[in-house]
Structure formats: C-alpha cells, structure tokens
Amino acid sequence: MTPSTVAGLFAVLVFAPALPGIANRTKSALTGRRGAPVLQLYSDLAKLWRKGVVYSTTTTVLFRLAPVVFAATTVLAACLLPLDGATAVLQFPGDLVAFVGLLALGRFMLVLAAMDTGSSFEGMGASREVTIAAFAEPALLLCFTILALTTGDLRLESMLGRPLAEGWQASAPSLVLAAGSLFILSLAETCRVPVDDPLTHLELTMIHEVMVLDHSGPDLALILYASALKMAAFGALIVRVLAAGVMLPAPVSLVGLLLGLVVYAIAIGVVESGMARLRMNRVPQLLVAASAVAGFGLILLLR
C-alpha cells in the first residue's frame, strides 16, 4: 500500500456525496429546472448528524445495527478497488467475491431493518429490493468473469490495473460490453431512474426510499452517505474498465478517476432526464438485459 493508494481512497470518500448532486443538477438543467445545489448532500449529512434519533418500540437491535453495517461494508468494498489505478488498500486472491459479498451484506442488513419495523409498507420495499438483487448480482459476477479472463487474475487490483491495460486491445469489445452492463447495474444498485427514483415518495414506485423511512438523524446520514459511496464505487469500476488502455502515473490517474466520476454522474443525469421510471414488472427485464450484454461479452472473449 502506497501513499497514492491512501490518497485515492480518501479522495473518493470525500468526493462521493457530490455525485448524486451532480446527477440531480444535470437532470434539472436538462429539464428546465434550477435544482438543488451540487453540494446539497454535504449540507444534509451535516444537519442529520446533529439531530437526534428516534426508534420505534417495535424494532430490535437489528434496526440500529443496519446503518452502521451498511456504511462499513460499503467502505470496505471501496477499499478493495485500486482507486489510484495501481494498488488497493485491501487485496487478496478472490477479493472480487468479497466485493460482491460486502455489497450484498449491506443490502441484507437494510432489508432486515425494514422488516424489523413490522410495517407492511417497508416490507414491500424490502421484497422489491431483494427481487432486484437476485437479478443484479449474477450480472455483476458475469462482468467480473470477463475481467478475470482478460487479466488471468482473481484480484480486483489486477483486474482493474496494469494487467487489464495489457489485455485491452485483444479484449476491447468484451470490455466495452462489460462496462455497459456495469452502467445498467449501477442504476439499479444506486436506486436511480429507470429502476428507482430517489426523489419520489409515492407508495407504488418506492423501493430503497421506503426501506429507510423509519431511520433518522445520524442513522439516516450513514445510509445516505453509504448510498453515495456505492455510486462512487460503481463509477470507479466503470472508469477503470474504460480507461484501462491508458496507464498513467498514480497522481494523474487519480485526477482522471475523479473527472471520470463526474462524467459518470452526468451520464446518470442525462439518462434520468430522458426517460421515466420503468414499471415494476419491467425492471427484471432490464437487469436480464444487463446479464445478456455481459454474456455476449463473455462469448466474444471465449470464441
């Protein structure tokens, strides 16, 4: 682990809350509205952190643990990524499985917390979240399979680092398809349009938002921050896959990553401004399409 590795993680941890603001501001600009400031989430997190917490008498310790576990697993998942383009804070053979597992554990705790409230409304959101996860996680593993076959390694440090750059020319079509699949998955994992809408509170459309309705104060701040960090992690995956053909020194690569995250957030805003949220029964079809795209990439790699 080098100083640039720690600097990369610190930069992403600090910059993550700006991504939802950039996406929302882009959507507002393209739809003729002023919109909230880009740094609005920083202000919201500061205010929530100063507020008190209210717990329902029906909840147990699971409800109180969920925000902490969700935030911790997301930070650990980010530690597995080579954010400076060279090394990761944590790395070991097969850590790609740990990355998927950590995100799944955070989701699992939020689902348990939603069910712990005893509310059928939050139970509905938990059911929808698990359904989406059942379609999203296989597609994510297919994308990682493409990266593993391209680099011949099972460590994310290699799958998103120099070995990927060396295999880019031979596997470019497959990697582009993997990046496209990851972008679709990121919309589902970060609860964005067309899968979910973080700005709505309509009963028939809510998924993630309904699961966190009973959280308040610092607990809600942890959930909002972890959601933004998850967006940054998926954005980093996509940027590292697409930019793998250009190997730069670690400091320059980190600046390139931050610029790439800005472009990624703008792309999300463009998507959200150009289409409406899908009907609930159409969401699995979108995620199956993401799996199909990754599957085609895998076939091209194996042919």
C-alpha positions in Angstrom: 0.0 0.0 0.0 1.4 3.3 -1.1 0.6 7.0 -0.2 -1.2 7.3 -3.5 -3.4 4.4 -2.6 -4.5 6.0 0.7 -4.9 9.4 -1.1 -7.1 7.7 -3.7 -9.4 6.2 -1.1 -9.6 9.4 0.9 -10.4 11.4 -2.2 -13.3 9.1 -3.2 -14.6 9.0 0.4 -14.7 12.8 0.4 -15.9 13.3 -3.2 -18.7 10.6 -3.1 -21.5 12.9 -1.7 -21.0 15.2 -4.7 -22.0 12.6 -7.3 -25.8 12.5 -6.5 -25.7 16.3 -6.6 -24.1 16.3 -10.0 -26.6 13.8 -11.3 -29.6 15.7 -9.9 -28.3 19.1 -11.2 -27.7 17.6 -14.6 -31.3 16.3 -14.7 -32.6 19.6 -13.5 -30.7 21.6 -16.1 -31.9 19.3 -19.0 -35.5 19.5 -17.8 -35.5 23.3 -17.4 -35.4 23.5 -13.6 -33.0 25.1 -11.3 -32.5 22.2 -9.0 -30.7 21.8 -5.7 -27.0 22.8 -5.3 -24.4 20.2 -6.3 -23.2 20.1 -2.7 -26.6 19.7 -1.1 -25.9 16.3 0.2 -23.0 17.5 2.3 -25.3 20.0 4.0 -28.0 17.3 4.5 -25.4 15.0 6.1 -24.2 17.7 8.5 -27.7 18.6 9.6 -28.7 14.9 10.1 -25.6 14.2 12.1 -26.5 16.9 14.6 -30.1 15.7 15.0 -31.3 13.1 17.5 -32.5 9.6 16.7 -36.0 8.2 17.2 -36.5 4.4 17.4 -39.8 2.6 17.2 -40.8 0.4 20.1 -41.3 -2.5 17.7 -37.7 -2.5 16.5 -34.8 -4.5 17.8 -31.0 -4.2 17.8 -31.0 -5.2 14.1 -32.6 -1.8 13.2 -29.8 0.1 15.0 -27.0 -2.0 13.5 -28.2 -1.8 9.9 -27.0 1.7 9.1 -23.6 1.0 10.6 -23.1 -2.3 8.8 -24.3 -0.8 5.5 -21.8 2.1 5.8 -19.0 -0.2 6.9 -19.5 -2.8 4.2 -19.6 -0.1 1.5 -16.3 1.5 2.8 -14.7 -2.0 2.8 -15.9 -2.7 -0.7 -14.3 0.6 -1.8 -11.0 -0.4 -0.1 -10.9 -3.4 -2.5 -10.7 -1.2 -5.6 -7.4 0.2 -7.0 -8.7 3.8 -7.0 -5.2 5.2 -7.9 -5.0 2.8 -10.8 -2.2 0.7 -9.3 -2.9 -0.8 -5.8 -5.8 -1.3 -3.5 -5.9 -0.7 0.3 -7.1 -4.3 0.7 -6.3 -7.1 -1.8 -6.2 -10.9 -1.8 -6.9 -13.6 -4.4 -10.7 -13.9 -5.0 -11.4 -10.5 -3.5 -13.9 -9.9 -6.3 -16.2 -12.3 -4.4 -15.7 -10.3 -1.3 -16.7 -7.1 -3.1 -20.0 -8.6 -4.2 -20.5 -10.2 -0.8 -19.9 -7.0 1.1 -22.4 -5.1 -1.0 -24.9 -8.0 -0.6 -24.4 -7.9 3.2 -25.1 -4.2 3.4 -28.3 -4.7 1.4 -29.3 -7.7 3.6 -29.0 -5.6 6.7 -31.1 -2.8 5.3 -33.7 -5.4 4.3 -33.7 -6.9 7.8 -34.1 -3.4 9.3 -37.0 -2.7 7.1 -38.7 -5.9 8.1 -37.8 -5.3 11.7 -40.1 -2.3 11.8 -43.2 -4.6 11.4 -44.5 -2.3 8.7 -46.1 -3.9 5.6 -45.1 -0.8 3.7 -41.4 -1.2 4.4 -41.8 -5.0 3.9 -43.0 -4.2 0.4 -39.8 -2.2 -0.3 -37.6 -5.0 1.2 -39.3 -7.5 -1.1 -38.7 -5.4 -4.1 -35.0 -4.8 -3.1 -34.3 -8.5 -2.8 -36.0 -9.2 -6.1 -33.8 -6.6 -7.9 -30.7 -8.0 -6.1 -31.5 -11.5 -7.4 -31.2 -10.2 -11.0 -28.4 -7.7 -10.5 -25.8 -9.9 -8.7 -25.4 -12.6 -11.4 -24.9 -9.8 -14.0 -22.2 -8.3 -11.8 -20.4 -11.6 -11.4 -20.6 -12.1 -15.2 -18.8 -8.7 -15.6 -16.1 -9.7 -13.1 -15.7 -13.0 -15.0 -14.9 -11.1 -18.2 -12.3 -9.0 -16.3 -10.8 -12.2 -14.7 -10.5 -14.0 -18.0 -8.9 -10.9 -19.6 -6.3 -10.4 -16.9 -5.9 -14.1 -15.8 -6.2 -12.9 -12.2 -8.9 -13.0 -9.5 -7.8 -9.9 -7.6 -9.5 -6.6 -8.3 -6.2 -4.9 -8.1 -5.0 -6.7 -11.2 -8.5 -6.9 -12.9 -8.6 -3.1 -12.9 -4.9 -2.3 -13.1 -2.0 -2.9 -15.5 -2.9 -6.5 -16.5 -6.2 -5.2 -17.8 -4.4 -2.4 -19.7 -2.2 -5.1 -21.3 -5.2 -7.1 -22.4 -7.4 -4.2 -23.5 -6.5 -4.4 -27.2 -7.3 -8.1 -27.5 -10.5 -7.9 -25.4 -11.8 -4.4 -26.2 -15.3 -5.4 -27.4 -15.9 -7.6 -24.4 -14.7 -4.9 -22.0 -16.9 -2.3 -23.6 -19.9 -4.6 -23.2 -18.9 -5.3 -19.6 -18.7 -1.5 -18.9 -22.2 -1.1 -20.5 -23.6 -3.8 -18.3 -21.9 -2.3 -15.2 -23.6 1.1 -16.0 -27.0 -0.5 -16.2 -26.3 -2.4 -12.9 -25.2 0.8 -11.2 -28.6 2.4 -11.9 -30.2 -0.5 -10.1 -27.6 -0.7 -7.2 -27.7 3.0 -6.6 -31.5 3.3 -6.9 -31.6 5.6 -9.9 -34.1 6.0 -12.7 -35.2 3.9 -14.6 -35.1 1.3 -11.8 -35.9 3.6 -8.8 -36.3 7.3 -8.2 -34.6 8.7 -5.1 -36.6 11.9 -5.3 -40.1 10.3 -5.1 -42.1 9.2 -2.1 -45.1 7.6 -4.0 -46.1 4.3 -2.5 -46.3 2.5 -5.8 -42.9 3.5 -7.0 -40.7 3.4 -3.9 -38.0 0.7 -3.4 -35.0 1.9 -1.5 -36.6 5.0 0.0 -39.4 3.1 1.6 -36.9 0.8 3.4 -35.3 3.8 5.2 -38.4 5.8 6.1 -38.1 4.9 9.8 -34.4 5.9 10.0 -33.5 9.4 11.3 -30.6 11.5 12.4 -27.1 10.0 12.2 -28.5 6.6 11.2 -30.1 8.2 8.1 -26.9 10.2 7.4 -24.9 6.9 7.4 -27.4 5.4 4.9 -27.3 8.4 2.6 -23.5 8.6 2.7 -23.1 4.8 2.0 -25.5 5.1 -0.9 -23.4 7.9 -2.4 -20.2 5.9 -1.8 -21.7 2.9 -3.5 -22.4 5.1 -6.6 -18.8 6.2 -6.5 -17.6 2.6 -6.3 -19.6 1.6 -9.3 -18.5 4.7 -11.1 -14.9 3.8 -10.3 -15.4 0.3 -11.7 -16.7 1.7 -15.0 -14.0 4.3 -15.3 -11.2 1.9 -14.6 -12.5 -0.6 -17.2 -12.9 2.0 -19.9 -9.7 3.9 -19.1 -7.6 0.8 -18.6 -5.9 1.2 -22.0 -4.3 4.4 -20.9 -1.9 3.8 -18.0 -0.9 7.0 -16.2 1.2 7.7 -13.0 -0.8 7.3 -9.8 -1.4 11.0 -9.1 -2.5 11.7 -12.6 -4.6 8.6 -12.7 -6.4 9.7 -9.5 -7.3 13.0 -11.1 -8.5 11.1 -14.1 -10.7 8.9 -11.9 -12.3 12.0 -10.3 -13.0 13.5 -13.7 -14.4 10.2 -14.8 -16.7 10.1 -11.8 -18.0 13.5 -12.8 -18.7 12.3 -16.3 -20.4 9.1 -14.9 -22.7 11.3 -12.7 -23.5 13.5 -15.6 -24.4 10.4 -17.7 -26.8 9.3 -14.9 -28.4 12.7 -15.0 -28.8 12.5 -18.8 -30.5 9.1 -18.5 -32.8 10.3 -15.8 -33.8 13.4 -17.8 -34.5 11.4 -21.0 -36.7 8.6 -19.6 -39.2 7.8 -16.9 -39.1 5.2 -14.3 -39.9 1.7 -15.6 -43.0 -0.2 -14.4 -42.1 -2.6 -11.7 -42.5 -5.7 -13.8 -40.1 -4.2 -16.4 -37.2 -3.8 -14.0 -36.2 -7.5 -14.0 -36.2 -7.4 -17.8 -33.8 -4.5 -17.8 -31.5 -6.4 -15.4 -31.7 -9.6 -17.6 -30.7 -7.4 -20.5 -27.6 -6.3 -18.5 -26.8 -10.0 -17.9 -27.3 -10.7 -21.6 -24.9 -7.8 -22.5 -22.3 -9.2 -20.2 -23.0 -12.7 -21.5 -22.3 -11.6 -25.1 -19.1 -10.0 -23.9 -18.1 -13.3 -22.3 -18.9 -15.2 -25.5 -16.7 -12.9 -27.6 -13.9 -13.4 -25.1 -14.2 -17.2 -25.3 -14.7 -17.6 -29.0 
